[in-house]
Structure formats: structure tokens, C-alpha cells
Amino acid sequence: MTDRKKAGVAFWATVVVVVGLIPSTLYLLAYAWIVEPKAVVTFPSAGGEHHFVVPDYHRLGDSMFWRTFFRPANELDRHIRPDTWQPE
């Protein structure tokens, strides 16, 4: 019989980091490639015009699935780049 060592803590920590990092990196890269800020002006009302910026999913179409799927990344993007997501 051969005497084999069990996988150590360093090996399993590396596996966990790689398994967690690859999908999250691909998700954020897809968000950056697909989503663009789009300025929107609503119709004038008694309080004046309302300006806001919404995400534009120009490569995917306007689907509720993509808005829900990329919502966490959009929230993170709004915190990282607030000047991009603020109305002019």
C-alpha cells in the first residue's frame, strides 16, 4: 500500500478562491461590456422636468430578466462611479 497525504488547507483555500473568483469576474466583465448608462428625461410636470439615468442593455434587448440578473452589478457600479449615474 502507498501512503498518500490528504489535501491541505492551502489547497482547499486555493480551490475555493478560484471557484469563486472566476464566475464573479466573468459576471462583472459581462456587465461592463453589455450595460451602458442612458440619460432619461420624463415629461414636464408641475414640479419641473425629472432627469435620471438608467442602465441600457443595448446588446441584450429590454428584458426584465437582464435587469434582475445585472441588478447587483449595477448597484455596485452606482457606488463605484456615482458621477456616471447622476443626471446632468
Residue frames as qw, qx, qy, qz and C-alpha x, y, z in Angstrom:
[[0.000, 0.888, 0.459, 0.000, 0.00, 0.00, 0.00],
 [0.391, 0.392, -0.031, 0.832, 1.13, 3.52, -0.69],
 [0.269, -0.606, -0.471, 0.582, 1.00, 6.25, 1.87],
 [0.202, 0.569, 0.348, 0.717, -0.73, 9.33, 0.40],
 [0.110, -0.195, -0.383, 0.896, -1.11, 12.70, 2.04],
 [0.139, 0.755, 0.635, -0.089, -4.50, 14.37, 2.32],
 [0.262, 0.647, 0.197, 0.688, -5.03, 17.70, 0.62],
 [0.360, -0.245, -0.440, 0.785, -4.05, 20.53, 2.94],
 [0.036, 0.779, 0.429, -0.455, -5.77, 23.72, 3.93],
 [0.054, -0.545, 0.331, 0.768, -3.79, 25.76, 1.40],
 [0.074, 0.083, 0.846, 0.522, -5.01, 23.55, -1.46],
 [0.001, 0.627, 0.779, 0.002, -8.67, 23.83, -0.48],
 [0.055, -0.749, -0.176, 0.637, -8.37, 27.57, 0.11],
 [0.063, -0.333, 0.553, 0.761, -6.96, 27.92, -3.40],
 [0.040, 0.323, 0.885, 0.334, -9.82, 25.85, -4.83],
 [0.021, -0.746, -0.594, 0.302, -12.42, 27.99, -3.06],
 [0.064, -0.661, 0.099, 0.741, -10.81, 31.24, -4.25],
 [0.049, -0.152, 0.714, 0.682, -10.55, 30.06, -7.87],
 [0.008, 0.459, 0.871, 0.174, -14.09, 28.66, -7.94],
 [0.047, -0.795, -0.465, 0.388, -15.44, 31.92, -6.51],
 [0.141, -0.614, 0.202, 0.749, -13.28, 34.32, -8.46],
 [0.183, 0.011, 0.745, 0.641, -13.73, 33.03, -11.99],
 [0.048, 0.632, 0.745, 0.209, -17.56, 33.25, -12.17],
 [0.135, -0.851, -0.297, 0.413, -17.67, 36.63, -10.41],
 [0.232, -0.465, 0.381, 0.764, -15.01, 38.04, -12.74],
 [0.143, 0.228, 0.784, 0.560, -16.88, 36.80, -15.80],
 [0.039, -0.760, -0.644, 0.082, -20.13, 38.29, -14.43],
 [0.162, -0.800, -0.071, 0.573, -18.58, 41.72, -13.89],
 [0.220, -0.258, 0.577, 0.743, -16.86, 41.69, -17.28],
 [0.107, 0.467, 0.799, 0.363, -20.15, 40.81, -18.97],
 [0.085, -0.844, -0.442, 0.293, -21.85, 43.67, -17.11],
 [0.212, -0.648, 0.200, 0.704, -19.14, 46.14, -18.16],
 [0.192, -0.044, 0.717, 0.669, -19.39, 45.02, -21.79],
 [0.011, 0.512, 0.810, 0.285, -23.18, 44.96, -22.04],
 [0.170, -0.828, -0.503, 0.177, -24.56, 47.75, -19.84],
 [0.315, 0.256, 0.044, 0.913, -24.27, 51.48, -20.59],
 [0.004, 0.508, 0.491, -0.708, -25.76, 54.42, -18.71],
 [0.107, 0.473, 0.589, 0.647, -28.60, 56.12, -20.58],
 [0.050, 0.155, 0.312, -0.936, -29.96, 59.55, -19.62],
 [0.064, -0.546, -0.790, -0.272, -33.74, 59.79, -19.50],
 [0.113, 0.003, 0.186, -0.976, -35.92, 62.88, -19.18],
 [0.114, 0.495, 0.850, -0.139, -39.53, 62.43, -18.14],
 [0.053, 0.691, 0.460, 0.555, -42.34, 64.64, -19.30],
 [0.041, 0.296, -0.300, 0.906, -42.55, 68.01, -17.60],
 [0.377, -0.585, -0.717, 0.041, -44.79, 68.11, -14.57],
 [0.246, -0.930, -0.180, -0.208, -45.86, 70.73, -12.07],
 [0.638, -0.696, 0.170, 0.282, -42.53, 70.32, -10.24],
 [0.127, 0.775, -0.515, -0.343, -40.45, 70.61, -13.43],
 [0.790, 0.359, -0.476, -0.143, -38.66, 68.01, -15.50],
 [0.783, -0.481, 0.393, -0.043, -37.26, 64.91, -13.86],
 [0.522, 0.635, -0.568, -0.041, -33.87, 63.69, -15.03],
 [0.745, -0.430, 0.502, -0.088, -32.42, 60.29, -14.19],
 [0.294, 0.540, -0.751, -0.243, -30.01, 57.73, -15.59],
 [0.909, -0.050, 0.295, -0.289, -30.99, 54.12, -16.26],
 [0.418, -0.341, 0.771, 0.338, -28.96, 51.14, -17.45],
 [0.672, 0.513, -0.189, -0.501, -29.26, 50.40, -21.16],
 [0.663, -0.158, 0.724, 0.108, -28.94, 46.75, -22.19],
 [0.465, 0.636, -0.253, -0.561, -28.41, 47.52, -25.87],
 [0.221, 0.375, -0.867, -0.242, -26.81, 44.16, -26.73],
 [0.054, 0.098, 0.973, -0.202, -29.48, 42.07, -24.98],
 [0.279, -0.498, -0.594, -0.567, -32.74, 43.86, -25.53],
 [0.298, -0.375, 0.324, -0.816, -35.06, 45.26, -22.91],
 [0.699, -0.225, -0.662, -0.150, -35.90, 42.23, -20.80],
 [0.579, -0.708, 0.138, -0.380, -36.80, 42.07, -17.12],
 [0.965, -0.141, -0.078, 0.209, -34.54, 39.02, -16.78],
 [0.631, 0.356, -0.159, 0.671, -31.40, 41.02, -17.63],
 [0.172, -0.724, 0.126, -0.656, -32.41, 43.92, -15.38],
 [0.815, -0.531, 0.078, -0.217, -32.80, 41.47, -12.49],
 [0.938, 0.053, -0.081, 0.334, -29.67, 39.47, -13.36],
 [0.531, 0.369, -0.139, 0.750, -27.39, 42.53, -13.54],
 [0.338, -0.863, -0.172, -0.335, -29.02, 44.48, -10.68],
 [0.737, -0.597, 0.000, 0.317, -26.30, 43.63, -8.09],
 [0.630, 0.069, 0.207, 0.745, -23.57, 44.69, -10.52],
 [0.092, 0.713, 0.283, 0.635, -25.49, 47.87, -11.33],
 [0.515, -0.843, -0.140, -0.068, -25.82, 48.74, -7.65],
 [0.748, -0.368, 0.121, 0.539, -22.08, 48.19, -7.20],
 [0.464, 0.369, 0.299, 0.748, -21.37, 50.32, -10.27],
 [0.139, -0.857, -0.266, -0.418, -23.55, 53.13, -8.91],
 [0.627, -0.758, 0.001, 0.178, -21.45, 53.14, -5.71],
 [0.713, -0.165, 0.260, 0.629, -18.12, 52.99, -7.53],
 [0.252, 0.147, 0.363, 0.885, -18.94, 55.54, -10.28],
 [0.077, 0.670, 0.609, -0.417, -21.64, 57.85, -8.87],
 [0.063, 0.558, -0.169, -0.810, -20.75, 60.68, -11.28],
 [0.063, 0.040, -0.813, -0.577, -21.65, 58.46, -14.26],
 [0.153, -0.446, -0.877, -0.095, -25.05, 57.55, -12.83],
 [0.024, -0.586, -0.408, 0.699, -26.08, 61.06, -11.71],
 [0.406, 0.776, 0.449, 0.177, -28.24, 63.17, -14.04],
 [0.449, 0.155, 0.074, 0.877, -26.59, 66.17, -15.65]]
